[in-house]
Amino acid sequence: MTGTILLVEDDFALAMGTEYALQAEGYTVMHAGNIVNARKALECQPDLILLDVMLPDGTGFEFCKEVRAGGYQVPVIFLTAVGEEANIVQGLEIGADDYVTKPYRVKELLSRIAANIRRSQFSGKWNSSDVYYFGTHRFLIREFRLFYQDQLVECTPCELRLLRELIQNEGLVLTRSQLMERLYDTEENFIDDNTLSVYMRRLRSKLSEDAIFIETVRGVGYRFKKAGV
């Protein structure tokens, strides 16, 4: 797989090793050692961001918020030396798509990068003219955008993929296991149950009153109600 990756990491030795591994896989790498340079590199529209948590001029959390506030849909993977659940959840809550805990295995990192880039390149089964309406929202399937009336709802790629999967199976109950299998490559075994809960909570929050379309089937999973029913 090819693409451009923005690596935001202030540890020079780690950054050089990671950059070498990525380039060996065919990726183009832009390295930024701080947030200031990362902002400049972001203008080149990378296909994915590898983001360290602790940086000389701020935190990765702050930069991730800037990325999402700016409307960028690029996948973000946090590189964190802290494996505590609170930090992982914080990253996901503010818009990150995934995380890797240092020290990470190169094979694992490459696999996660490839999976996240692949997921962000939407190739739905609908035609380009298809639009799905529910409540006061409309989901442009091919364009992969969600609107509340005429206002664009800022969502991460993971949130939109989750919504798409639910809509594709409207009226059917999807177990949590099924959702994780369809949203993520099961052979990777990287995403835990807590991650799905975070994405579901974020999506429901952004749907506001139309969150009622996502029904929780206790002890089983979720179902998207058919619009108009």
LOPA-158333 format. One record per atom (N, C-alpha, C): residue in three letters; y, z, x. Coordinates in steps of 0.1 Angstrom, whole numbers, padded with zeros to 4 digits, always signed. Layout:
alaYZX ...
END
This chain:
met-0012+0000+0008 met+0000+0000+0000 met+0012+0000+0009 thr+0023-0007+0005 thr+0035-0008+0012 thr+0046-0002+0003 gly+0058+0001+0010 gly+0069+0007+0003 gly+0078+0014+0013 thr+0089+0018+0008 thr+0099+0026+0016 thr+0099+0040+0013 ile+0097+0049+0023 ile+0097+0063+0020 ile+0109+0070+0027 leu+0116+0078+0020 leu+0126+0087+0026 leu+0120+0100+0030 leu+0119+0103+0042 leu+0114+0115+0047 leu+0125+0125+0051 val+0127+0136+0044 val+0138+0145+0046 val+0131+0158+0052 glu+0132+0159+0065 glu+0125+0169+0073 glu+0133+0172+0086 asp+0136+0185+0088 asp+0144+0188+0100 asp+0136+0192+0112 asp+0123+0193+0110 asp+0114+0196+0121 asp+0111+0183+0128 phe+0117+0180+0140 phe+0116+0167+0146 phe+0102+0163+0149 ala+0094+0172+0155 ala+0080+0169+0159 ala+0072+0166+0147 leu+0073+0174+0136 leu+0066+0171+0124 leu+0070+0158+0118 ala+0083+0155+0118 ala+0088+0143+0112 ala+0083+0131+0119 met+0083+0131+0133 met+0078+0120+0141 met+0063+0117+0138 gly+0056+0128+0138 gly+0041+0127+0135 gly+0039+0121+0121 thr+0046+0125+0111 thr+0045+0120+0098 thr+0049+0106+0097 glu+0060+0103+0103 glu+0065+0089+0103 glu+0055+0079+0110 tyr+0049+0084+0120 tyr+0039+0075+0127 tyr+0027+0072+0118 ala+0023+0083+0111 ala+0011+0081+0102 ala+0015+0072+0090 leu+0027+0073+0085 leu+0031+0065+0074 leu+0033+0050+0078 gln+0039+0048+0090 gln+0041+0034+0095 gln+0027+0028+0098 ala+0017+0035+0102 ala+0004+0030+0105 ala-0002+0025+0092 glu+0002+0031+0080 glu-0003+0026+0067 glu+0005+0015+0061 gly+0015+0011+0068 gly+0023-0001+0063 gly+0036+0003+0056 tyr+0039+0016+0056 tyr+0052+0020+0050 tyr+0064+0019+0059 thr+0075+0016+0053 thr+0088+0017+0060 thr+0093+0031+0058 val+0097+0037+0069 val+0102+0051+0068 val+0117+0053+0072 met+0124+0060+0063 met+0138+0064+0066 met+0138+0079+0068 his+0141+0083+0080 his+0141+0098+0083 his+0155+0104+0082 ala+0156+0115+0075 ala+0169+0122+0075 ala+0166+0137+0078 gly+0173+0142+0087 gly+0171+0156+0091 gly+0179+0166+0083 asn+0187+0161+0074 asn+0195+0170+0066 asn+0199+0163+0053 ile+0205+0171+0044 ile+0209+0166+0031 ile+0220+0155+0031 val+0229+0157+0040 val+0240+0147+0041 val+0235+0133+0044 asn+0226+0132+0054 asn+0220+0119+0057 asn+0210+0114+0047 ala+0204+0124+0040 ala+0195+0120+0029 ala+0202+0113+0018 arg+0214+0118+0015 arg+0223+0112+0004 arg+0226+0098+0008 lys+0229+0095+0020 lys+0232+0081+0025 lys+0220+0072+0023 ala+0208+0078+0028 ala+0196+0070+0027 ala+0191+0067+0013 leu+0195+0076+0004 leu+0191+0074-0010 leu+0197+0061-0016 glu+0208+0057-0011 glu+0215+0045-0016 glu+0206+0033-0013 cys+0197+0033-0004 cys+0188+0022-0001 cys+0176+0022-0011 gln+0176+0031-0021 gln+0166+0031-0031 gln+0152+0031-0026 pro+0148+0042-0020 pro+0134+0043-0015 pro+0124+0044-0026 asp+0111+0041-0023 asp+0101+0041-0034 asp+0095+0055-0036 leu+0098+0064-0026 leu+0093+0078-0028 leu+0101+0087-0018 ile+0103+0099-0021 ile+0109+0109-0012 ile+0100+0120-0009 leu+0098+0122+0004 leu+0091+0134+0010 leu+0102+0144+0013 leu+0102+0156+0007 leu+0113+0165+0008 leu+0109+0179+0013 asp+0115+0183+0024 asp+0112+0196+0029 asp+0120+0206+0020 val+0116+0218+0019 val+0123+0228+0011 val+0135+0234+0019 met+0133+0238+0031 met+0143+0244+0039 met+0150+0234+0048 leu+0163+0232+0046 leu+0170+0222+0055 leu+0182+0229+0061 pro+0188+0223+0071 pro+0199+0229+0078 pro+0212+0231+0069 asp+0214+0222+0060 asp+0226+0223+0052 asp+0223+0225+0037 gly+0212+0231+0034 gly+0209+0234+0020 gly+0194+0235+0018 thr+0190+0234+0006 thr+0175+0234+0002 thr+0171+0221-0004 gly+0158+0218-0003 gly+0153+0206-0010 gly+0154+0207-0025 phe+0154+0219-0030 phe+0156+0221-0044 phe+0170+0215-0049 glu+0180+0219-0041 glu+0194+0214-0044 glu+0194+0199-0043 phe+0188+0193-0033 phe+0189+0178-0032 phe+0181+0172-0043 cys+0170+0178-0047 cys+0162+0172-0058 cys+0170+0172-0071 lys+0177+0183-0073 lys+0186+0183-0085 lys+0196+0172-0085 glu+0202+0169-0073 glu+0211+0158-0071 glu+0205+0145-0075 val+0193+0143-0070 val+0186+0130-0072 val+0184+0128-0087 arg+0179+0138-0094 arg+0177+0137-0108 arg+0190+0135-0116 ala+0200+0143-0112 ala+0213+0142-0119 ala+0219+0129-0117 gly+0216+0122-0106 gly+0221+0109-0103 gly+0214+0098-0111 gly+0203+0101-0118 gly+0196+0092-0126 gly+0185+0084-0118 tyr+0182+0089-0106 tyr+0172+0083-0098 tyr+0158+0087-0103 gln+0149+0077-0106 gln+0136+0080-0111 gln+0125+0080-0100 val+0130+0079-0087 val+0120+0078-0076 val+0111+0091-0076 pro+0098+0089-0073 pro+0090+0101-0072 pro+0094+0110-0060 val+0093+0123-0062 val+0096+0133-0052 val+0084+0142-0049 ile+0080+0143-0036 ile+0070+0152-0032 ile+0076+0162-0023 phe+0074+0175-0027 phe+0079+0185-0018 phe+0069+0188-0007 leu+0075+0191+0005 leu+0067+0195+0017 leu+0071+0210+0018 thr+0062+0219+0015 thr+0066+0233+0016 thr+0056+0241+0024 ala+0061+0250+0032 ala+0053+0259+0040 ala+0049+0271+0032 val+0054+0272+0021 val+0052+0284+0012 val+0043+0280+0001 gly+0031+0286+0000 gly+0021+0282-0010 gly+0022+0291-0023 glu+0033+0299-0024 glu+0034+0307-0035 glu+0037+0299-0048 glu+0030+0303-0058 glu+0031+0296-0071 glu+0046+0295-0076 ala+0054+0305-0074 ala+0067+0305-0079 ala+0075+0294-0073 asn+0074+0292-0060 asn+0081+0281-0054 asn+0076+0267-0058 ile+0063+0266-0060 ile+0058+0253-0064 ile+0063+0250-0078 val+0062+0260-0087 val+0067+0258-0101 val+0082+0255-0101 gln+0090+0261-0093 gln+0104+0259-0092 gln+0107+0244-0089 gly+0099+0239-0079 gly+0101+0225-0075 gly+0098+0215-0087 leu+0087+0218-0094 leu+0083+0210-0105 leu+0093+0211-0116 glu+0098+0223-0119 glu+0107+0225-0130 glu+0120+0217-0128 ile+0125+0215-0116 ile+0137+0208-0114 ile+0136+0193-0112 gly+0123+0188-0114 gly+0121+0173-0114 gly+0112+0168-0103 ala+0106+0176-0095 ala+0097+0170-0085 ala+0084+0165-0092 asp+0077+0156-0085 asp+0065+0151-0091 asp+0052+0157-0085 asp+0053+0162-0073 asp+0041+0167-0066 asp+0046+0176-0055 tyr+0036+0182-0048 tyr+0039+0190-0036 tyr+0027+0190-0027 val+0030+0192-0014 val+0020+0193-0004 val+0024+0205+0005 thr+0014+0214+0007 thr+0017+0226+0015 thr+0014+0224+0029 lys+0023+0228+0038 lys+0022+0227+0052 lys+0012+0238+0057 pro+0005+0236+0068 pro+0003+0223+0074 pro-0007+0214+0066 tyr-0003+0202+0064 tyr-0010+0193+0055 tyr-0019+0183+0063 arg-0030+0179+0057 arg-0038+0169+0063 arg-0032+0155+0060 val-0032+0147+0070 val-0026+0133+0069 val-0032+0125+0058 lys-0046+0126+0057 lys-0053+0119+0046 lys-0049+0123+0032 glu-0047+0136+0031 glu-0043+0141+0018 glu-0029+0137+0014 leu-0020+0137+0024 leu-0006+0133+0022 leu-0005+0118+0018 leu-0012+0110+0026 leu-0012+0096+0023 leu-0018+0093+0009 ser-0028+0100+0005 ser-0034+0098-0008 ser-0024+0101-0019 arg-0017+0112-0017 arg-0008+0117-0027 arg+0004+0107-0028 ile+0009+0102-0017 ile+0020+0092-0017 ile+0016+0080-0024 ala+0004+0075-0021 ala-0001+0062-0027 ala-0002+0064-0042 ala-0007+0076-0046 ala-0009+0078-0061 ala+0004+0079-0068 asn+0014+0086-0062 asn+0027+0087-0069 asn+0034+0074-0069 ile+0034+0066-0059 ile+0040+0053-0059 ile+0034+0044-0070 arg+0020+0045-0070 arg+0013+0036-0080 arg+0016+0040-0094 arg+0018+0053-0096 arg+0021+0058-0110 arg+0035+0054-0114 ser+0044+0053-0104 ser+0058+0050-0108 ser+0060+0036-0111 gln+0050+0027-0107 gln+0051+0013-0110 gln+0044+0010-0123 phe+0052+0012-0134 phe+0046+0012-0147 phe+0040-0002-0151 ser+0028-0002-0156 ser+0022-0014-0160 ser+0015-0011-0173 gly+0023-0008-0184 gly+0017-0005-0197 gly+0010-0016-0203 lys+0003-0013-0214 lys-0005-0024-0221 lys+0004-0031-0232 trp+0016-0026-0234 trp+0024-0033-0245 trp+0032-0045-0239 asn+0037-0053-0248 asn+0046-0064-0245 asn+0060-0058-0242 ser+0068-0067-0235 ser+0081-0062-0230 ser+0090-0059-0242 ser+0087-0064-0254 ser+0096-0062-0265 ser+0093-0049-0273 asp+0082-0043-0269 asp+0077-0031-0277 asp+0086-0019-0275 val+0090-0013-0286 val+0097+0000-0286 val+0090+0009-0296 tyr+0088+0021-0292 tyr+0082+0031-0300 tyr+0092+0041-0305 tyr+0094+0042-0319 tyr+0103+0051-0325 tyr+0097+0063-0330 phe+0103+0075-0328 phe+0098+0087-0334 phe+0110+0097-0335 gly+0112+0102-0347 gly+0123+0111-0349 gly+0136+0104-0346 thr+0144+0111-0338 thr+0157+0105-0333 thr+0156+0099-0319 his+0144+0097-0315 his+0141+0091-0301 his+0135+0077-0302 arg+0137+0069-0292 arg+0130+0057-0290 arg+0125+0055-0276 phe+0113+0051-0274 phe+0107+0049-0261 phe+0105+0035-0258 leu+0113+0029-0248 leu+0112+0016-0244 leu+0100+0015-0234 ile+0089+0009-0240 ile+0076+0010-0232 ile+0077+0003-0219 arg+0080-0010-0219 arg+0080-0018-0207 arg+0091-0013-0197 glu+0103-0009-0202 glu+0114-0005-0194 glu+0111+0010-0189 phe+0102+0016-0196 phe+0099+0030-0192 phe+0111+0039-0193 arg+0118+0038-0204 arg+0130+0047-0206 arg+0130+0053-0220 leu+0135+0065-0221 leu+0135+0073-0233 leu+0150+0075-0238 phe+0152+0072-0250 phe+0166+0073-0256 phe+0166+0083-0267 tyr+0177+0092-0267 tyr+0180+0100-0279 tyr+0191+0093-0286 gln+0189+0087-0298 gln+0199+0079-0304 gln+0203+0068-0294 asp+0215+0068-0289 asp+0219+0057-0280 asp+0221+0063-0266 gln+0217+0075-0263 gln+0219+0082-0250 gln+0206+0082-0243 leu+0206+0078-0230 leu+0194+0078-0222 leu+0191+0093-0218 val+0178+0096-0220 val+0173+0110-0217 val+0168+0109-0203 glu+0173+0117-0194 glu+0169+0117-0180 glu+0155+0124-0179 cys+0145+0117-0175 cys+0132+0122-0174 cys+0126+0118-0160 thr+0117+0125-0155 thr+0110+0122-0143 thr+0099+0112-0146 pro+0094+0104-0136 pro+0083+0095-0139 pro+0071+0103-0145 cys+0068+0115-0140 cys+0056+0122-0145 cys+0058+0126-0160 glu+0070+0130-0164 glu+0073+0133-0178 glu+0071+0121-0187 leu+0076+0109-0182 leu+0075+0097-0190 leu+0060+0092-0190 arg+0053+0094-0180 arg+0039+0090-0180 arg+0031+0099-0190 leu+0034+0112-0190 leu+0028+0121-0200 leu+0031+0117-0214 leu+0044+0114-0217 leu+0048+0109-0230 leu+0041+0096-0234 arg+0040+0087-0224 arg+0033+0074-0227 arg+0019+0076-0231 glu+0012+0085-0223 glu-0002+0088-0226 glu-0004+0093-0240 leu+0004+0103-0244 leu+0003+0109-0257 leu+0006+0098-0268 ile+0016+0090-0266 ile+0019+0080-0276 ile+0008+0069-0277 gln+0003+0065-0266 gln-0008+0055-0266 gln-0020+0060-0274 asn-0021+0073-0275 asn-0033+0079-0282 asn-0028+0087-0294 glu-0017+0082-0301 glu-0012+0090-0312 glu-0022+0093-0323 gly-0022+0105-0328 gly-0031+0109-0338 gly-0045+0114-0333 leu-0047+0112-0320 leu-0059+0117-0314 leu-0057+0129-0305 val-0067+0138-0305 val-0065+0150-0297 val-0070+0147-0283 leu-0061+0149-0273 leu-0065+0148-0259 leu-0066+0162-0253 thr-0077+0164-0246 thr-0079+0177-0240 thr-0071+0177-0227 arg-0068+0189-0222 arg-0060+0191-0210 arg-0067+0183-0198 ser-0081+0184-0198 ser-0088+0177-0187 ser-0086+0162-0188 gln-0086+0157-0201 gln-0084+0142-0202 gln-0071+0138-0198 leu-0061+0146-0201 leu-0047+0143-0197 leu-0046+0143-0182 met-0051+0153-0175 met-0051+0153-0161 met-0058+0142-0154 glu-0070+0138-0160 glu-0077+0127-0155 glu-0070+0114-0156 arg-0063+0112-0167 arg-0056+0100-0169 arg-0042+0099-0162 leu-0036+0110-0160 leu-0023+0111-0153 leu-0025+0110-0138 tyr-0036+0116-0133 tyr-0038+0117-0119 tyr-0051+0111-0115 asp-0053+0107-0103 asp-0066+0102-0098 asp-0075+0114-0096 thr-0086+0114-0104 thr-0095+0126-0104 thr-0101+0128-0091 glu-0104+0117-0083 glu-0111+0119-0071 glu-0102+0127-0061 glu-0089+0128-0063 glu-0080+0135-0054 glu-0082+0150-0056 asn-0084+0154-0068 asn-0085+0169-0071 asn-0073+0177-0066 phe-0061+0172-0068 phe-0049+0178-0062 phe-0041+0186-0073 ile-0042+0181-0085 ile-0033+0187-0096 ile-0041+0198-0103 asp-0034+0209-0105 asp-0040+0220-0112 asp-0035+0221-0126 asp-0041+0230-0134 asp-0038+0231-0148 asp-0024+0236-0150 asn-0019+0243-0141 asn-0005+0249-0142 asn+0005+0237-0141 thr+0002+0227-0133 thr+0012+0216-0132 thr+0013+0209-0145 leu+0002+0206-0152 leu+0003+0200-0165 leu+0012+0208-0175 ser+0010+0221-0174 ser+0018+0230-0183 ser+0033+0229-0180 val+0036+0228-0168 val+0051+0226-0164 val+0056+0213-0169 tyr+0049+0202-0167 tyr+0053+0189-0172 tyr+0055+0189-0187 met+0045+0195-0194 met+0045+0195-0209 met+0057+0204-0214 arg+0060+0215-0207 arg+0071+0223-0211 arg+0085+0216-0209 arg+0086+0209-0198 arg+0098+0201-0195 arg+0100+0190-0205 leu+0089+0183-0208 leu+0090+0172-0218 leu+0094+0177-0232 arg+0088+0187-0236 arg+0092+0193-0249 arg+0106+0197-0250 ser+0111+0203-0239 ser+0125+0208-0238 ser+0134+0196-0240 lys+0131+0185-0234 lys+0140+0173-0234 lys+0139+0166-0248 leu+0128+0167-0255 leu+0127+0161-0268 leu+0134+0169-0279 ser+0138+0182-0275 ser+0145+0191-0285 ser+0137+0191-0298 glu+0144+0188-0309 glu+0138+0190-0322 glu+0126+0180-0324 asp+0125+0169-0317 asp+0114+0160-0318 asp+0102+0165-0310 ala+0103+0176-0304 ala+0091+0182-0297 ala+0080+0185-0307 ile+0083+0186-0320 ile+0073+0189-0330 ile+0063+0177-0331 phe+0066+0166-0326 phe+0056+0155-0326 phe+0045+0158-0316 ile+0047+0166-0307 ile+0036+0170-0297 ile+0030+0183-0303 glu+0018+0182-0308 glu+0011+0194-0314 glu+0001+0199-0304 thr+0001+0213-0303 thr-0009+0219-0295 thr-0021+0223-0304 val-0032+0218-0300 val-0045+0221-0306 val-0051+0232-0299 arg-0050+0244-0304 arg-0054+0256-0297 arg-0068+0255-0291 gly-0069+0258-0279 gly-0083+0258-0272 gly-0088+0245-0269 val-0080+0234-0272 val-0085+0221-0270 val-0076+0213-0261 gly-0064+0210-0267 gly-0054+0202-0259 gly-0042+0199-0267 tyr-0038+0186-0268 tyr-0026+0182-0275 tyr-0028+0169-0283 arg-0020+0167-0293 arg-0020+0155-0301 arg-0006+0151-0305 phe-0003+0138-0304 phe+0010+0133-0308 phe+0009+0128-0322 lys+0017+0134-0331 lys+0017+0130-0345 lys+0021+0116-0347 lys+0015+0109-0356 lys+0020+0095-0359 lys+0034+0096-0365 ala+0042+0087-0360 ala+0056+0087-0365 ala+0056+0083-0379 gly+0064+0090-0387 gly+0065+0087-0402 gly+0054+0094-0410 val+0045+0101-0403 val+0035+0108-0411 val+0039+0123-0413 
END
